[in-house]
Amino acid sequence: MAGKLYIVPTPVGNMEDMTFRAIRVLKEADLILAEDTRTSGILMKHFDVHTPMRSHHKYNEHDSVRQIVAQIEGGMNVALVSDAGTPGISDPGFMLSRECRRAGIDVECLPGATAFVPALVASGLPCDRFVFEGFLPPKKGRVTRLALLAADNRTCVIYESPKRLPRTLRQLADAFGENRGAAVCREISKLHETIHKGTLGELAAYFAENNPKGEIVIVISGAEDRRRPDDCTGSDTEL
């Protein structure tokens, strides 16, 4: 009897975001595939998980997928985790999930942590309709993609590295317009979580002078909604 592939979200910051179900699945699995076994090893130690781990990341997944599928077909239950968040969301996972489906293997994805959902909801921008873009193309197709997103009426969610954030915000302000409302969400669920709100022009100017650190989510209002993000209380910063 074939086994099953479990896709298991892990905390993006706060360890308390781990679910009881996720811990149980990781403990009961025959093998855990981890984006980085050193990073996931810290999580496994914290939750007393002793299941064997194997590295599975974007540099080796093309070569290892066939072997993993064969092991699951042979009865092995495999859990897939990334360094943080839900595998497949700007992290390895899609390819293995697709090949398991093609082979008739059950794939079960647990609900759990991901950075863009709390960033979107906390941004103060409309979240009833949105487009998740992930990371923008680094070079080829970037200008074209920005033009398409600028015309979209849905709220747009983008991931970015802190090093590239100032440049990206300037490009966004040029493509979407200086006055388009936006929010830069940093270190979601972590100790130093902050949300900076304002127009793209204001945010570009602020981060040109203030180098950010940590994981970044950018949320931008849609083409028909040119309001600034809603006012809110707490540690959020309104520019």
C-alpha positions in Angstrom: 0.0 0.0 0.0 1.4 3.4 -1.0 2.2 6.0 1.6 1.3 9.7 1.6 3.0 13.0 1.1 2.3 15.5 3.9 3.0 19.2 3.2 3.6 20.8 6.6 3.8 24.5 7.3 6.2 25.7 9.9 6.3 29.0 11.8 7.6 32.1 10.0 8.8 33.4 13.3 7.0 32.6 16.5 7.4 29.0 17.5 3.9 29.1 19.1 2.4 29.3 15.6 3.2 25.6 15.1 0.0 23.5 15.2 -0.5 20.3 17.3 -1.4 18.5 14.1 1.8 19.5 12.4 3.9 18.2 15.3 2.0 14.9 15.3 2.5 14.5 11.5 6.2 15.2 11.8 6.6 12.7 14.6 4.6 10.0 12.8 6.2 10.4 9.4 8.9 7.9 8.2 11.0 10.8 6.6 11.1 14.6 6.7 12.2 16.5 3.7 13.7 19.8 4.8 14.8 22.8 2.7 17.8 23.2 5.2 18.2 20.3 7.7 20.2 22.7 10.0 17.4 25.2 10.2 14.7 22.6 10.5 16.8 20.7 13.0 16.3 23.6 15.5 12.5 23.3 15.1 12.5 19.5 15.4 14.6 19.7 18.6 12.3 22.3 20.0 9.2 20.0 19.5 11.1 16.8 20.3 10.7 15.3 16.8 13.2 12.6 16.1 12.1 11.5 12.6 15.0 11.2 10.1 15.5 14.2 7.8 16.8 14.6 4.3 17.7 17.8 2.4 15.2 18.8 -0.3 15.7 22.2 -1.9 15.5 24.0 -5.3 19.0 22.9 -6.2 18.4 19.1 -5.9 14.6 18.6 -6.2 14.8 17.9 -10.0 17.2 15.0 -9.2 15.5 13.6 -6.1 11.8 13.8 -6.9 11.7 10.5 -8.8 13.3 8.6 -5.9 11.0 10.2 -3.3 7.9 9.3 -5.3 9.2 5.7 -5.5 9.7 5.6 -1.8 6.2 6.8 -1.1 4.8 4.3 -3.6 6.6 1.7 -1.6 4.7 2.6 1.5 6.7 5.4 3.1 4.9 8.4 4.6 6.9 11.6 3.9 6.5 15.1 5.4 7.8 18.1 3.5 8.8 21.3 5.3 10.5 24.5 4.2 12.7 26.8 6.4 9.6 28.8 7.3 6.0 29.0 6.1 4.1 26.7 3.7 6.2 24.7 1.2 5.3 25.6 -2.4 4.7 29.3 -1.5 7.9 30.9 -2.8 9.7 27.8 -1.5 10.3 24.3 -2.9 7.2 22.0 -2.9 5.2 22.4 -6.1 7.3 19.9 -8.1 7.1 17.1 -5.6 3.4 17.7 -5.0 2.7 17.6 -8.8 4.7 14.4 -9.4 2.9 12.7 -6.5 -0.4 13.6 -7.9 0.6 12.3 -11.3 1.6 9.0 -9.7 -1.8 8.7 -7.9 -0.3 9.4 -4.5 -2.4 11.1 -1.8 -1.1 14.6 -1.0 -2.3 16.2 2.2 -1.4 19.9 2.9 -1.9 21.0 6.4 -3.1 24.6 7.1 -0.7 26.8 8.9 1.7 29.7 8.9 2.6 31.8 5.9 3.9 35.4 5.9 1.7 37.1 3.3 -1.7 36.4 4.8 -1.1 38.3 8.1 0.7 41.0 6.3 -2.2 41.5 3.9 -4.8 41.5 6.7 -2.8 43.8 9.0 -1.9 46.3 6.2 -5.2 48.2 6.3 -5.7 47.6 2.6 -8.6 45.7 1.0 -8.1 42.0 1.3 -11.3 40.7 -0.2 -9.6 40.4 -3.6 -5.9 40.2 -4.0 -3.1 38.9 -6.2 -0.1 37.2 -4.6 2.9 37.8 -6.8 5.7 36.3 -4.7 9.1 37.6 -5.8 9.2 39.8 -8.9 11.4 38.7 -11.8 14.9 39.9 -11.0 15.6 41.2 -14.6 13.9 39.8 -17.6 10.2 40.7 -17.8 10.3 42.8 -14.6 9.2 46.1 -16.3 6.4 44.3 -18.1 5.2 42.6 -15.0 5.2 45.8 -13.0 3.0 47.5 -15.7 0.5 44.6 -15.6 0.3 44.7 -11.8 -0.1 48.5 -11.7 -3.2 48.2 -13.8 -4.7 45.4 -11.7 -7.7 46.5 -9.5 -6.8 43.9 -6.8 -4.5 44.5 -3.8 -1.1 43.2 -4.7 1.2 41.3 -2.4 5.0 41.0 -3.1 7.9 39.4 -1.3 11.2 41.1 -1.3 14.6 40.9 0.4 15.7 43.8 2.6 18.8 44.4 0.4 16.6 45.0 -2.7 13.7 46.8 -0.9 14.7 50.4 -1.6 15.3 49.8 -5.3 12.1 47.9 -5.6 10.0 50.5 -3.8 11.4 53.2 -6.2 10.4 51.0 -9.2 7.0 50.4 -7.7 6.4 54.1 -7.2 7.5 54.8 -10.8 5.2 52.1 -12.2 2.1 52.4 -9.9 2.4 56.1 -9.1 3.9 58.0 -6.2 0.5 58.3 -4.4 -0.6 54.6 -4.5 -1.2 53.4 -0.9 1.0 50.6 0.3 2.5 48.9 3.4 5.9 47.4 4.0 5.5 44.6 6.6 8.7 43.3 8.2 9.5 40.2 10.4 5.9 39.0 10.5 5.1 37.2 13.8 8.6 37.8 15.1 9.7 40.0 18.1 10.5 43.0 16.0 7.5 42.9 13.6 6.8 46.3 12.1 4.4 47.6 9.5 5.2 50.9 7.7 2.2 52.5 5.9 2.0 55.3 3.5 2.2 56.0 -0.2 4.7 54.3 -2.4 6.6 57.6 -2.8 6.8 58.0 1.0 7.9 54.5 1.6 10.5 54.7 -1.2 11.9 57.8 0.4 11.8 56.4 3.9 13.6 53.1 3.1 16.2 54.9 0.9 17.4 56.4 4.2 16.6 53.5 6.6 18.0 50.1 5.7 15.6 47.4 6.8 16.4 43.9 8.1 14.5 40.6 8.1 11.8 39.2 5.8 9.8 41.7 3.9 6.2 41.7 2.5 5.0 44.6 0.4 1.2 45.2 0.1 0.0 47.7 -2.5 -3.6 49.0 -3.1 -5.3 48.1 -6.4 -5.6 50.5 -9.3 -9.2 51.6 -8.4 -8.4 52.0 -4.7 -6.0 54.9 -4.3 -6.5 55.3 -0.5 -3.7 55.2 2.0 -3.8 52.2 4.3 -6.3 52.5 7.2 -5.1 54.1 10.4 -4.4 51.6 13.2 -2.9 51.5 16.6 0.1 49.7 18.2 3.6 49.6 16.9 2.7 50.2 13.2 4.2 53.3 11.7 2.2 55.7 9.5 4.5 57.7 7.2 
